[in-house]
Amino acid sequence: MTTPRPCVAEAVRRFSHDVSLETRQRVVLARIRDCRTADLGGHIWRCDSCQHERIAYNSCRDRHCPGCQATQSRGWLEDRLDEVLPVPHFHVVFTLPGELRPIALGNQRAIYDLLFAASSKTLATIGRDPKHLGAKLGFFGILHTWGQSLAYHPHVHYVVPGGGISLDDSHWIPSRPRFLVSQRVLAVLFRNKFLDGLRQLVAKGDVDLPIDLRAPGRFGKLLRALGRKKWVVDLREPFSSPDRVLKYLARYTHRVAIANGRILSVDDAGVRFNARDYRTGKLNVIHLTGAEFVRRFALHVLPKRFVRLRYFGFLAHRNRKKNIDRCRTLIAARGHALKTSSPPTTEPAREESDPSTDAAAAVRDSPSCPRCCGPMISIAEIERPFRPSAELHRIRAPPSSFLRGARR
């Protein structure tokens, strides 16, 4: 009998009771805990050839669950194959300064929306400026709130094709091969747009400031200090080929915080996992107590229905296919050879892979007998067991009367 691989779900089962969590976080962790267990029900499959039977339990399908997102990532990759333009693609990262992270943690939806708005408008504005490119850009971004150590670190990754449509829609304007726009100008404009937006949100009461910033003059002093600080915008070299764009992003589009493949052990001493130091490139092993691991993972639970993958410019959802076809025509008119790139492999990178996830997905999508490889059919459904009221109360929000009393 094989030993189960350590995973996030195992850490949640062991240690989530030791952590004080918000209602939304506890609901998400409860789904991850129950994923592919009898608590969610399942199906019994039987082989037509050798009559071998096996049980496949249902998945939770929560977007925070590392065990469920591998299949979603592969589906996203297949949908994007026809949308990559035959031009260089740049990688731009907008990072929120550390001084603003306490505000972001207490106002996640408002600050994350502002982070997207300020960064996307920065790219679009500088792209349209004749001093820089003078073209309408198209790009998409992915919100990340974590670093390799699971610390809270909100930032947005953008992938930007190297060029854009002219302002009069008549031709394609390419960027320089290894240069999109000025990194310094990006950082200054992003800083100004974000601080202006944050000031407006606070003035309207849409953002609750931490206690230490509610004293008169404290918030204004923080804004002035941040206005003088150099903000981090990382404009990286273009990907070597359009295929690499999708290969890179497929690992991150549907992942939150950490992949199961990075976890080395889960035991009474805590959780050990791999973390790469981006400054040195070395792979380190981090050891956290179980409660601290769960607390850090829960920091990255997103607000309900929050969209963390967004498209802008000519890649926006409205008329995206029409715009991409138009871009291909304009690029071809400039003499760019439209190359039919080979489909990128849909296998995740080694550190992102999770054999238990792949096996469960295979059983669910195209089941085959593990003994004779013959076809299997579903012969019975395992119903989800009734959850006792005490268990339901543990993950429910407190009654509204309790919340009204707390506000008083």
Secondary structure, DSSP 8 states (H G I E B T S, - for coil): -------HHHHHHHHGGGS---HHHHHHHHHHHHTTSGGG-EEEEEETTT--EEEEE-----TT-TTTHHHHHHHHHHHHGGG--SS-EEEEEEE--GGGHHHHHHSHHHHHHHHHHHHHHHHHHHHH-TTTT-EE-EEEEEEEEE-TT--EEEEEEEEEESEEEETTSSSEEE-BTTB-S-HHHHHHHHHHHHHHHHHHHHHHT-S---GGG-STTHHHHHHHHHHHS---EEEE---SSHHHHHHHHHTTTT--S--GGGEEEEETTEEEEEEE-TTT--EEEEEE-HHHHHHHHHTT---TT---EEEEETTSSTTHHHHHHHHHHHHHHTT-----------S--GGG--HHHHHHHHHHHS-B-TTT--BEEEEEEE------HHHHHHHS---HHHHHHHH-
